[in-house]
Amino acid sequence: MPESAAYQSAFQFLMAHPDLERGTGAAELGLDTARRLLAALDNPQLAYPTILVAGTNG
């Protein structure tokens, strides 16, 4: 099945840009940054019961 010109164009566009989730400039996922920020703010999350509802990286 031949690929459409629109697909090829979109693929080339995406491949021309850096993948920011991989490689040397990739973000390091984790809680350290959030914990440092909360500590700098005197841990306001400890002042009352908290529930976090979160999704994925997307």
Number of C-alpha atoms within 10 A of each C-alpha: 3 4 7 9 9 9 10 11 11 12 11 11 10 11 10 9 8 10 11 10 11 10 9 7 10 10 10 10 9 8 8 10 11 10 12 12 11 14 12 10 10 11 12 10 12 9 8 6 6 8 6 4 5 6 5 4 5 3
